[in-house]
Amino acid sequence: MNKAIKRTIAAIAVSAAAITMAGCAGSAGSSSTPESSNGATKSIKFVINGTLGDKSFFDSAQAGLKKIADSYGYKVQTVELGSERTKWQPGFEDAAAADDYDIFVAGTYDAVDFVSKLAPEHADKKFWLFDASADYKGVNGGCSNKCDNVYSITFKQNEGGYLAGYAAAGTLAAGTLPGAESSKKAGVIGAVEIPTISDFLVGFKAGFEAGGGSSSNVISQYIGGSVPFADAPRAKEIANSMYGQGAGIVWPVAGSSGFGVFESSLEQKRYTFGIDADQSQTLKSTEQRERVITSILKNVDAALLDAAKRDKTGSLPYGNTESLGLREGAVGYVDNAQYQKFVPQQVRDTVADVAKKIADGTVTVPSAF
């Protein structure tokens, strides 16, 4: 990733991730409008294996696409397939078969097989896959054309997890959380045990220990089930248990399931971290927002906007995966009034220093990959 790309992503890293419209089409924000091969304005189709409204991951992607429409004139349509997994395959196939797009956008580990199979079948189209990498080698039967029409973006979420763990350990040791002054424990709730989610947990545990905490004081559990990213009641049940075991902070890494953790943090008068977007801003409940110490950012919006910029100039590296982290400004954490209220200055300074060392390669963060 070159310096120009880094600057582009960093400059837009904290976008308005709370946009939740089902589709959008903006007017061109530049002097030239991108055109498809037939001379028409390029169209992006965003297919979600879930729904908008998570106030984090998919909403961040939608915000990025809205910016693409506004800045570069692409037409954008969004298709929500819902949380029922049996509807995903036919939904992806139907969306790809319709000849009403130039670029097909999808995200998450669960979309890998769909995109890897569909991209070779629609070789005249382009595909962007975020938060996962296409099966370029055809290991699972996909990508018979080596997916040379697919651009994949992965994120170094372990780096964000490390900072979360470091900040959590330092804050708990300082005893600065009202109502949880004596707590030394933190919990992490993952949606499902897949490498991307486990990467957050691996980073968190390493950061927690590096920040002075004991790894034995990190409680972790996966939600599982048929809708792990949309099971707020189950996440709330797990959070209640973790707070009951003495956790002062519980961090959900589970999409809209995290709403259950935010409810629990308020009821139990404990604290939480947000995920993917600044959830001290995006949550509807003021009382819940006040329990969010910081949020670990995965700047999907910025990464997609950068992809559009390079697609427009013909420099987007289709047929390849780019992995983005702190160095590129693609992951990070929120340093706002809430963070400054609960996290002591010394801890904040140390976290900022560690972030710089991770970005320049001085500190290496373990990964689940």
Sequence and secondary structure as in RCSB ss.txt:
>XXXX:A:sequence
MNKAIKRTIAAIAVSAAAITMAGCAGSAGSSSTPESSNGATKSIKFVINGTLGDKSFFDSAQAGLKKIADSYGYK
VQTVELGSERTKWQPGFEDAAAADDYDIFVAGTYDAVDFVSKLAPEHADKKFWLFDASADYKGVNGGCSNKCDNV
YSITFKQNEGGYLAGYAAAGTLAAGTLPGAESSKKAGVIGAVEIPTISDFLVGFKAGFEAGGGSSSNVISQYIGG
SVPFADAPRAKEIANSMYGQGAGIVWPVAGSSGFGVFESSLEQKRYTFGIDADQSQTLKSTEQRERVITSILKNV
DAALLDAAKRDKTGSLPYGNTESLGLREGAVGYVDNAQYQKFVPQQVRDTVADVAKKIADGTVTVPSAF
>XXXX:A:secstr
  HHHHHHHHHTSS  TT   SEEE    SSS  B TTSSB EEEEEESS S  SSHHHHHHHHHHHHHHHH  E
EEEEE  S GGGHHHHHHHHHHSS  SEEEEESGGGHHHHHHHHHHTTTSEEEEESB   TT TTS  TTTTTTE
EEEEE HHHHHHHHHHHHHHHHHHT STT TT  EEEEEESS SHHHHHHHHHHHHHHHHTT  GGGEEEEE  S
S TTS HHHHHHHHHHHHHTTEEEEEEESGGGHHHHHHHHHHTT EEEEEES HHHH S HHHHTTEEEEEEE H
HHHHHHHHHHHHHT   TTEEEEE TTTTSEEE  SHHHHHHS HHHHHHHHHHHHHHHTTSS      
